[in-house]
Amino acid sequence: MEKFFKLKELGTDVKTEILGGLTTFFTMAYVFIVVPKVLSVSGIPFSATLAATILVAFFGSVLMGLVANRPFAVAPYIGETAFFSYTVVLALGFTWQAALGAIFVSGLIFFILTLLKVRPWLVNSMPETMKITFTTGLGLFLLLVGLSETGIIKFTTDSIPLSVGDFHSKTVILALLTFTLILVLLARRIKGAILIGILASTAVGIMLGEVQLPSKIMSMPPSLIPTLGQLDIMSVFQLKFLPVFFIVFLLVFLDTTGCLIGLCYKANLLDKEGKLPQIERPMVCDSITTMLSSFLGSITSGAYIESATGIADGGKSGLTAIVAGILFLSGLFFAPLFAMIPAFAYGPAILIVGLMMVSVVANLNFDDVTEYMPAIFAVAVMTFSYNIGIGMAAGFILYPLVKVFSGRYKETNAATWIFAVFSVIFFVLFPH
């Protein structure tokens, strides 16, 4: 393991990597409940897509560790599930089988574009400001998710979309105390700070009666038969489905790109030119995993931003991702045990990571309005629209336009304009 994962070269060891994997797993455990629940709204059998989601996370994370040697756990994206179920299936009337077909074709195209070096070129050619933008935006997005999950703030249906949560609630108080505990442990440079916080909070919740122990610790894995190979690829090539496919394709591209860049910034993996060495490796991993995911019965998959919790706890190599992946697989048998981890335990970890990622905003050039204003605008749209892809598309359009009309078109490049054109098409076709 020392040689294969280059642990000494990366300044880490097996113990630290295992700790990072444990932290990533506990922070992401909620994914295996949320993703299948939202997908089931579209008619996909809950049990089958639960098994698919877990298997995809296991395969993708292990593949990322072995092929790319990055500490990035891979799993189906929660953000894609709402668009899949509520827009493509319920609102537009397409079958979930056709939607899975679109995801498979998108993954296949990404795989080909990666082998042809087109996708890596596009990402590495992205302006430094945009890379900082997406990392910052993902940080604020995670803050919003964490605040909502813990109940510190809540979404409303009134004219004011957000309101303060119930600070008399035990769970909200526990979330705030957990957040403070993790923050103090990090300040004292204690390894495993985030994992300690999650486990301590869960234990206190059990003692206070806020966390119910499961009736059984183990359960038999659910069957994959209802979703296995049910994707409908031929429907993707119907004329009426093309606009939907294009939106799915761009959402997959924007989400996987944004999360990958954000994690690379967090893990200090970018070189002096702001590029990720061997970026094609993690890209091959997420494209293969996305194809597998649609075949098994789950959604678009890629590097998960919650992996930053494991990185914050010291994970630096692919061993972290593999540890997390093996733990994901155990979810097939220990789902009742992992499902009991409460939001007030994992939510504060998401808040901490969000704050860490927002810190890269300090690298923006605040002396140049053509740099920081498009960036902050994209961050705002990404956060307040509650959609990473929409915010990224807004930034891709505004950035080159400001440069051109400021007489500084030479500061743009071909990749910048390719992103801009695709983003315009994205907004034109998006079913608002």
C-alpha positions in Angstrom: 0.0 0.0 0.0 2.9 2.3 0.8 4.3 2.0 -2.7 1.0 1.7 -4.7 -0.7 4.7 -3.1 2.6 6.7 -2.8 1.8 7.4 0.9 5.2 8.8 1.9 5.4 11.0 -1.2 2.0 12.4 -0.3 2.9 12.9 3.4 0.4 10.5 4.9 0.2 6.9 6.3 -2.2 4.0 6.4 -3.8 5.0 9.7 -4.5 8.5 8.5 -6.0 7.3 5.2 -8.3 4.9 7.0 -9.4 7.7 9.3 -10.1 9.9 6.3 -12.2 7.1 4.7 -14.2 6.6 7.9 -14.9 10.3 8.1 -16.0 10.5 4.5 -18.3 7.5 4.9 -20.1 8.8 8.0 -20.6 12.2 6.4 -22.0 10.6 3.3 -24.1 7.9 4.9 -27.3 9.9 4.5 -26.9 9.8 0.7 -28.1 6.1 0.7 -31.4 7.1 2.1 -32.1 10.4 0.3 -31.2 9.4 -3.2 -33.4 6.3 -3.4 -36.3 8.2 -1.7 -36.3 11.0 -4.3 -35.8 8.5 -7.2 -38.7 6.4 -6.0 -41.0 9.4 -6.7 -40.4 8.7 -10.4 -41.7 5.2 -10.0 -38.3 3.4 -9.6 -38.7 0.7 -6.9 -37.1 2.0 -3.7 -35.4 -1.2 -2.6 -33.8 -1.9 -6.0 -32.5 1.7 -6.4 -31.2 1.6 -2.8 -29.1 -1.5 -3.7 -28.0 0.2 -6.9 -27.0 3.4 -5.2 -24.8 1.5 -2.7 -23.2 -0.7 -5.3 -22.4 2.3 -7.5 -20.8 4.1 -4.5 -18.7 1.1 -3.7 -17.5 0.5 -7.3 -16.9 4.2 -8.1 -15.0 4.9 -4.9 -12.8 1.8 -5.3 -12.2 2.6 -8.9 -11.3 6.2 -8.1 -8.8 5.0 -5.5 -7.2 2.3 -7.7 -7.1 4.2 -11.0 -6.7 7.9 -10.0 -5.2 7.6 -6.5 -7.4 10.5 -5.3 -9.2 10.7 -1.9 -12.5 11.3 -3.7 -15.5 9.1 -2.8 -17.9 8.6 -5.7 -21.6 8.2 -5.4 -24.9 9.2 -7.2 -25.6 12.9 -7.0 -28.5 14.1 -4.9 -28.8 17.2 -6.9 -29.6 15.2 -10.0 -32.3 13.2 -8.4 -34.8 16.0 -8.1 -34.4 17.0 -11.8 -34.7 13.3 -12.8 -37.9 12.6 -10.8 -39.8 15.9 -10.7 -38.9 17.4 -14.0 -38.0 14.7 -16.5 -40.5 12.1 -15.3 -43.4 13.8 -13.5 -43.4 17.2 -15.3 -42.4 16.2 -18.8 -43.9 12.8 -18.8 -41.0 10.7 -19.9 -40.4 7.2 -18.3 -37.7 6.7 -15.7 -36.3 4.0 -18.1 -35.7 6.7 -20.8 -34.2 9.1 -18.2 -31.7 6.3 -17.2 -30.9 5.9 -20.9 -30.0 9.6 -21.2 -27.7 9.2 -18.2 -26.0 6.2 -19.8 -25.4 7.9 -23.1 -24.0 11.0 -21.3 -21.6 8.8 -19.4 -20.5 7.1 -22.6 -19.9 10.5 -24.4 -17.9 11.7 -21.4 -15.8 8.5 -21.5 -15.1 9.1 -25.2 -14.3 12.8 -24.7 -12.0 11.9 -21.9 -10.1 9.4 -24.0 -9.8 12.0 -26.8 -8.4 14.5 -24.2 -11.3 16.9 -25.0 -12.8 16.9 -21.5 -9.5 17.3 -19.7 -8.5 20.1 -22.0 -11.8 22.0 -21.4 -11.4 21.8 -17.6 -7.7 22.6 -17.5 -8.3 25.6 -19.9 -10.9 27.0 -17.5 -9.9 30.4 -16.2 -8.5 30.4 -12.7 -11.2 32.7 -11.5 -13.9 30.2 -12.5 -12.2 27.4 -10.6 -12.1 29.6 -7.5 -15.7 30.5 -8.2 -17.0 27.0 -8.3 -15.1 26.0 -5.2 -16.5 28.9 -3.3 -20.0 28.3 -4.6 -19.9 24.7 -3.6 -18.8 25.8 -0.1 -21.8 28.1 0.3 -24.0 25.5 -1.2 -22.8 23.0 1.4 -23.4 25.6 4.1 -27.0 26.0 3.0 -27.5 22.2 2.9 -25.9 21.8 6.3 -28.0 24.6 7.9 -31.1 23.1 6.4 -30.3 19.5 7.4 -29.6 20.5 11.0 -32.7 22.6 11.3 -30.7 25.8 12.1 -32.6 27.4 9.2 -35.6 26.0 7.4 -37.2 26.5 4.0 -40.7 28.1 3.9 -43.4 28.6 1.4 -44.0 32.2 2.4 -42.6 35.3 0.7 -39.5 34.9 2.8 -37.9 31.6 1.5 -35.8 31.0 4.6 -36.4 31.4 8.3 -34.6 30.6 11.5 -35.2 27.2 12.9 -36.5 26.3 16.4 -33.6 27.1 18.8 -35.6 25.4 21.6 -35.3 22.1 19.8 -32.9 19.6 21.3 -31.7 18.5 17.8 -30.9 22.1 16.8 -29.0 22.6 20.1 -27.1 19.4 19.6 -26.2 20.4 16.0 -24.8 23.7 17.2 -22.8 22.0 20.0 -21.5 19.4 17.5 -20.4 22.2 15.2 -18.6 23.9 18.0 -17.0 20.7 19.1 -15.6 19.9 15.7 -14.4 23.5 15.3 -12.5 23.4 18.6 -11.0 20.0 17.7 -9.8 21.4 14.4 -8.4 24.5 16.0 -6.4 22.2 18.3 -5.2 20.2 15.3 -6.7 16.9 16.6 -6.8 14.2 14.0 -10.2 12.8 13.2 -11.9 15.9 14.5 -14.9 15.6 12.2 -15.3 11.9 12.8 -15.1 12.4 16.5 -17.8 15.0 16.3 -20.2 12.8 14.3 -19.8 9.8 16.6 -19.9 11.9 19.9 -23.1 13.6 18.7 -24.8 10.3 17.7 -23.9 8.9 21.1 -25.3 11.9 23.0 -28.4 11.7 20.8 -29.0 8.1 21.8 -28.6 8.9 25.5 -31.1 11.8 25.2 -33.6 9.7 23.3 -33.2 11.7 20.1 -31.8 8.8 18.2 -33.7 5.5 18.1 -31.6 2.4 18.1 -32.6 0.1 15.1 -34.6 -3.0 15.8 -32.0 -5.0 14.0 -28.4 -4.2 13.0 -28.2 -6.3 9.9 -30.6 -7.0 7.0 -30.4 -9.0 3.8 -29.5 -6.9 0.6 -32.5 -5.9 -1.5 -32.9 -7.3 -5.0 -31.6 -5.4 -8.0 -33.9 -7.3 -10.5 -36.6 -4.5 -10.9 -34.0 -2.0 -12.1 -31.1 -4.0 -13.5 -30.7 -3.2 -17.2 -34.0 -1.5 -17.5 -32.6 1.7 -19.1 -34.2 2.7 -22.4 -31.4 3.9 -24.6 -33.4 4.1 -27.9 -35.8 6.7 -26.4 -32.9 9.1 -26.1 -32.7 9.4 -29.9 -36.3 10.5 -30.3 -36.6 14.1 -31.5 -38.9 15.1 -28.6 -36.4 13.8 -26.1 -33.3 15.6 -27.5 -33.8 18.9 -25.5 -34.1 16.8 -22.3 -31.0 14.8 -23.2 -29.0 18.0 -23.8 -30.0 19.3 -20.4 -29.1 16.0 -18.7 -25.8 16.0 -20.5 -24.9 19.6 -19.5 -26.1 19.0 -15.9 -23.9 15.9 -15.7 -20.9 17.8 -17.1 -21.3 20.9 -14.9 -21.9 19.0 -11.7 -19.0 16.5 -12.2 -16.7 19.3 -13.3 -17.6 21.6 -10.4 -17.3 18.9 -7.7 -14.0 17.7 -9.1 -12.4 21.1 -9.3 -13.7 22.0 -5.8 -12.2 18.9 -4.3 -8.9 19.4 -6.1 -8.6 22.9 -4.6 -9.4 21.6 -1.2 -6.8 18.8 -1.5 -4.2 21.1 -2.9 -3.8 18.9 -6.0 -3.6 21.7 -8.6 -0.1 22.5 -10.0 1.4 25.9 -10.3 -0.5 26.6 -13.5 -3.8 25.8 -11.8 -4.2 22.4 -13.6 -4.8 19.0 -12.1 -2.1 16.5 -13.2 -3.6 13.4 -14.8 -7.1 14.8 -14.6 -8.2 12.3 -17.2 -8.0 9.5 -14.5 -10.7 10.8 -12.2 -12.7 11.7 -15.3 -12.5 8.1 -16.6 -13.7 6.9 -13.2 -16.8 9.1 -13.0 -17.8 8.4 -16.6 -17.6 4.6 -16.2 -19.4 4.8 -12.8 -22.2 6.9 -14.4 -22.7 4.3 -17.1 -22.8 1.5 -14.5 -25.1 3.6 -12.3 -27.7 3.9 -15.0 -27.5 0.2 -15.9 -28.0 -0.8 -12.2 -30.8 1.7 -11.6 -29.4 4.9 -10.1 -28.5 8.4 -11.1 -25.4 10.4 -12.4 -22.4 9.6 -10.3 -19.1 11.5 -9.6 -16.7 12.7 -7.0 -18.7 13.8 -3.9 -18.0 17.1 -2.4 -18.5 15.6 1.1 -15.1 13.8 0.4 -13.6 17.1 1.6 -14.4 15.9 5.2 -12.1 13.0 4.8 -9.5 15.2 3.2 -9.9 17.6 6.2 -9.2 14.7 8.5 -5.9 13.9 6.6 -6.9 11.7 3.7 -4.6 12.4 0.7 -4.5 9.2 -1.4 -6.8 6.8 -3.1 -6.7 4.6 0.0 -9.1 7.0 1.6 -11.6 6.5 -1.2 -11.2 2.7 -1.1 -11.9 2.6 2.7 -15.0 4.7 2.1 -16.1 2.5 -0.7 -15.8 -0.7 1.3 -17.8 0.9 4.1 -20.4 1.9 1.5 -20.7 -1.8 0.4 -21.3 -2.8 4.0 -24.5 -0.6 3.8 -26.1 -3.5 1.9 -26.1 -5.5 5.1 -25.9 -2.8 7.8 -28.3 -0.3 6.4 -30.4 -0.1 9.6 -27.4 0.8 11.6 -26.0 3.5 9.3 -29.5 4.9 8.7 -29.7 5.9 12.4 -27.0 8.5 12.1 -28.9 11.7 12.7 -28.8 15.0 10.7 -27.6 16.9 13.8 -24.5 14.6 13.8 -23.5 14.7 10.1 -25.0 18.2 9.3 -22.3 20.1 11.3 -19.6 18.2 9.4 -21.1 19.5 6.1 -21.1 23.0 7.6 -17.4 22.8 8.5 -16.4 21.6 5.1 -18.5 24.4 3.5 -16.6 27.0 5.5 -13.3 25.4 4.6 -14.2 25.6 0.9 -15.4 29.2 1.0 -12.0 30.2 2.2 -10.5 30.0 -1.3 -12.5 33.1 -2.2 -9.4 35.0 -0.8 -7.6 34.0 -4.0 -10.0 36.1 -6.1 -8.6 39.4 -7.5 -10.9 41.9 -5.8 -9.1 44.8 -7.5 -10.5 43.7 -10.9 -14.3 44.0 -11.3 -14.1 41.8 -14.5 -12.8 39.0 -12.3 -14.6 39.1 -8.9 -18.0 40.4 -9.9 -18.9 37.6 -12.4 -17.4 35.2 -9.8 -19.5 36.4 -6.9 -22.6 36.5 -9.1 -22.1 32.9 -10.1 -21.6 31.9 -6.5 -24.9 33.7 -5.5 -26.9 32.0 -8.3 -25.4 28.6 -7.4 -26.4 29.0 -3.8 -29.8 30.7 -4.0 -31.1 28.7 -6.9 -30.1 25.6 -4.9 -28.6 24.2 -8.2 -24.9 23.9 -8.8 -25.3 23.5 -12.6 -27.4 26.7 -13.0 -24.9 28.7 -11.1 -21.9 27.4 -13.1 -23.7 28.1 -16.4 -24.4 31.7 -15.2 -20.7 32.2 -14.5 -19.6 30.8 -17.8 -21.8 33.3 -19.7 -21.1 36.4 -17.7 -17.3 36.0 -17.4 -16.4 36.2 -21.1 -19.1 38.8 -21.8 -17.7 41.2 -19.2 -14.2 40.6 -20.6 -15.2 41.4 -24.2 -17.2 44.5 -23.5 -14.4 45.8 -21.2 -12.1 45.6 -24.2 -10.1 42.7 -22.7 -11.2 39.8 -25.0 -7.6 38.6 -25.1 -8.0 37.3 -21.6 -10.5 34.7 -22.8 -9.7 31.5 -24.6 -11.5 28.9 -26.8 -12.5 26.8 -23.9 -14.1 29.9 -22.2 -16.3 30.4 -25.3 -17.2 26.8 -25.6 -18.5 26.8 -22.0 -20.4 30.0 -22.7 -22.2 28.7 -25.8 -23.2 25.5 -24.1 -24.4 27.4 -21.1 -26.6 29.7 -23.3 -28.1 26.6 -24.9 -28.6 25.1 -21.4 -30.7 28.1 -20.3 -32.7 28.2 -23.5 -33.7 24.6 -23.3 -34.0 24.3 -19.5 -37.6 23.5 -18.6 -38.2 26.4 -16.2 
